[in-house]
Amino acid sequence: MKRTHLPLNALRVFDAAARHLSFTRAADELAVTPAAVGQQIRALEDVLGVVLFRRTPKGLELTPEGTAGLDPLREGFMRFEESVDAMQAGQASDRYTIATPREFFAEWLAPRLARFQADTPGIQYILAADEHADFAEANLDLAIRLADGPGELEGVLLAPALRVTVAAPQHRDAWIDWPGAPLPDGTNACVKAGSPGQALASALAGMGRTILPLALAEGAIARGALAVIEGPELSQRGYWLLAPRPQWRSRKVRALVEFLTAC
């Protein structure tokens, strides 16, 4: 029989029924009804063209045909378990590949990753150069992006989506703009930055005031390097921790996500 045609679910039911020699106890193990077990066994017998069980006054017993296939079947299930363990060992790896805006990494993420690393010795971080790197091509575990939602990926908001207007204590009376900054209409900015990170650096240098995500600016605010002029107020965009669903289900990713969202 071709591998693609193997009745794996029915074989799993057969293994349980053969161990218990009872459709009822097999049903309890598999969380199905005894009728469902019987149906799977009959379907398997139809596919194989053999009888696997017979009922006797002493109860259910395997036929010679059923007994002949049982040991190879169980060996096969053991190999399946070894395969799953091997794949999960890869998930449990202590290596994380992350794509993140460099300014957000410096201001928010790096201190938290350092604490996670201290709690879990041996962890290694690989930082992608491009925050918008393709997950498959860059073999990413996670990405952090300033966005208005997770889109087609699984995601969680790392911090409340808030924004603030900030400036250095000594600053020019001018605006610093960047793509996505909701500056007042008609504003003639003295600096047109290419990213919120460049706007942050410009504000820290005293080149003017700007509107930034609170999560990006809060470290500089706490240090006294920036002062809040207005806000915080709700923002459409926030920093999202993102991954495709398979990565999101992995144990190592769940561990880091739980840590970062609890910070």
C-alpha positions in Angstrom: 0.0 0.0 0.0 1.3 3.5 -0.9 2.4 5.7 2.0 -0.2 8.3 1.0 -3.0 5.7 1.3 -2.1 4.4 4.7 -5.2 4.6 7.0 -3.2 6.1 9.9 -6.1 7.0 12.1 -7.7 3.5 11.8 -4.3 1.9 12.6 -4.0 4.0 15.7 -7.5 2.8 16.8 -6.4 -0.8 16.0 -3.3 -0.4 18.2 -5.4 0.8 21.1 -8.0 -1.9 20.7 -5.3 -4.6 20.5 -3.7 -3.4 23.7 -6.9 -3.3 25.7 -8.7 -6.2 23.8 -11.7 -4.0 24.4 -13.4 -1.5 22.1 -14.8 0.2 25.2 -11.5 0.8 26.9 -9.9 1.8 23.6 -12.7 4.3 23.1 -11.9 5.8 26.6 -8.3 6.2 25.7 -9.0 7.8 22.4 -11.9 10.0 23.8 -14.4 8.6 21.2 -17.4 6.3 21.5 -17.1 2.4 21.3 -19.2 2.6 18.2 -16.6 4.9 16.5 -13.9 2.4 17.4 -15.9 -0.5 15.9 -16.5 1.6 12.8 -12.8 2.3 12.4 -11.9 -1.4 12.9 -14.5 -2.5 10.3 -13.2 0.1 7.8 -9.6 -1.1 8.4 -10.6 -4.7 7.8 -12.4 -3.7 4.6 -9.3 -1.9 3.4 -6.9 -4.7 4.3 -9.2 -7.6 3.3 -8.7 -9.5 6.6 -10.4 -10.0 9.9 -8.5 -8.4 12.8 -10.6 -9.4 15.8 -13.0 -12.2 16.7 -15.4 -12.3 19.6 -15.2 -15.3 21.9 -17.0 -16.3 25.1 -13.9 -15.0 26.9 -14.0 -11.7 25.1 -12.2 -10.0 22.2 -9.1 -11.6 20.8 -6.8 -10.9 17.9 -6.8 -13.1 14.8 -3.5 -14.5 13.5 -3.6 -11.8 10.8 -4.1 -9.0 13.4 -1.3 -10.5 15.6 1.1 -10.7 12.6 0.8 -6.9 11.9 0.9 -5.7 15.5 4.6 -5.6 16.3 5.6 -3.9 13.0 2.8 -1.4 13.6 4.0 -0.6 17.1 7.5 -0.2 15.9 6.3 2.2 13.3 4.5 4.3 16.0 7.6 4.3 18.0 9.5 5.8 15.0 6.8 8.4 14.7 7.3 9.4 18.3 11.1 9.6 17.7 10.4 11.8 14.7 8.1 14.1 16.7 10.7 14.3 19.5 13.4 15.2 17.1 11.3 18.0 15.6 10.3 19.3 19.0 14.0 19.3 20.1 14.6 21.7 17.3 11.7 23.8 18.6 13.2 23.8 22.0 16.5 25.2 20.7 18.1 28.0 22.6 18.7 30.1 19.4 16.3 32.9 18.4 16.4 34.7 15.0 14.6 38.0 15.3 14.0 40.9 12.9 13.3 44.2 14.6 13.8 47.9 14.0 17.2 48.8 15.3 16.0 51.8 17.3 13.3 49.7 19.0 15.8 47.0 19.7 18.1 49.6 21.4 15.5 51.4 23.4 13.0 48.6 24.3 13.9 45.1 23.3 17.6 44.7 24.2 17.2 45.3 27.9 14.3 42.7 28.1 16.2 40.2 26.0 19.1 40.6 28.4 16.9 39.7 31.3 15.5 36.7 29.5 19.0 35.6 28.7 20.0 36.0 32.3 17.1 33.8 33.4 17.8 31.2 30.7 21.6 30.8 30.3 23.0 29.7 27.0 20.4 31.5 24.8 21.8 32.9 21.5 20.2 35.8 19.6 20.6 36.3 15.8 19.4 39.7 14.7 18.3 40.1 11.1 19.6 43.2 9.3 16.3 43.9 7.6 13.3 44.4 9.9 11.0 43.4 7.0 12.9 40.2 6.1 11.0 37.3 4.8 10.4 34.7 7.5 11.3 31.7 5.2 14.3 33.3 3.5 15.8 34.6 6.8 14.7 31.6 8.8 13.1 34.0 11.3 11.5 32.9 14.6 9.9 36.3 15.3 9.7 39.8 13.9 8.8 43.1 15.5 7.2 45.7 13.3 5.5 49.1 13.8 2.1 48.3 12.2 -1.7 48.8 12.7 -2.2 45.0 13.2 -0.7 41.6 12.6 -2.1 41.2 9.1 -1.8 37.6 7.9 0.6 36.6 10.7 -0.1 35.7 14.3 0.8 38.5 16.6 0.6 40.3 19.9 0.9 44.0 20.7 4.1 44.4 22.8 3.0 47.7 24.4 -0.1 49.9 24.3 -0.5 51.7 21.0 0.2 55.2 22.3 2.1 58.2 20.9 3.7 61.2 22.4 5.0 64.6 21.2 8.5 64.9 22.6 11.6 67.1 22.4 14.9 67.5 24.1 15.0 70.0 27.1 16.9 72.4 24.8 15.5 72.2 21.3 14.8 74.2 18.2 11.3 75.4 17.7 10.7 73.2 14.7 9.2 69.9 13.7 10.9 66.6 12.8 8.9 64.5 10.4 9.0 60.9 9.4 6.7 58.6 7.3 3.7 57.9 9.4 4.1 60.8 11.9 0.8 62.6 12.2 2.2 66.2 12.1 -0.2 69.1 12.1 -1.5 70.1 8.7 0.8 72.6 6.9 3.8 71.8 9.0 7.1 72.6 7.4 9.5 70.2 9.1 13.2 71.1 9.5 14.1 67.5 9.4 12.5 64.8 7.2 13.6 61.5 8.7 13.3 58.2 7.0 12.1 56.2 10.1 11.0 56.8 13.7 14.5 55.8 14.8 16.0 58.7 12.8 13.4 61.0 14.2 14.3 59.9 17.7 18.0 60.6 17.2 17.2 64.0 15.7 15.0 64.9 18.7 17.7 63.7 21.1 20.1 66.0 19.3 17.8 69.0 20.0 16.9 69.5 16.3 13.2 69.9 17.1 10.1 68.2 18.4 8.5 65.1 16.9 5.7 62.6 17.5 6.9 59.1 18.4 5.4 55.8 19.6 5.5 55.9 23.4 7.3 52.5 23.6 10.1 53.9 21.5 10.5 57.2 23.5 9.8 56.1 27.0 13.4 55.1 27.8 14.7 58.6 26.7 11.8 60.2 28.7 12.7 58.3 31.8 16.4 59.3 31.4 15.4 62.9 31.1 16.8 63.1 27.6 13.4 63.9 26.2 10.5 65.8 27.6 6.8 65.1 26.9 5.1 68.1 25.2 1.8 66.5 24.6 0.2 63.1 25.2 0.3 60.2 25.5 -2.7 59.6 23.2 -4.0 56.6 21.3 -2.2 55.7 18.1 -3.3 53.6 15.2 0.0 51.8 15.0 2.0 49.9 17.6 4.9 47.5 17.9 3.6 44.1 17.1 5.5 40.8 17.8 4.8 38.7 14.8 5.3 35.1 13.5 3.6 32.7 11.2 1.3 30.2 13.0 3.8 27.3 13.0 6.5 29.4 14.7 3.9 30.8 17.1 3.1 27.3 18.3 6.7 26.3 19.1 7.7 26.1 22.7 10.7 28.3 22.5 8.7 31.1 20.8 5.9 30.8 23.3 8.4 31.1 26.1 9.9 34.3 24.8 6.5 35.8 23.9 5.2 35.1 27.4 8.2 36.8 28.9 8.1 39.9 26.7 4.4 40.4 27.1 4.7 40.2 30.9 7.4 42.8 31.1 
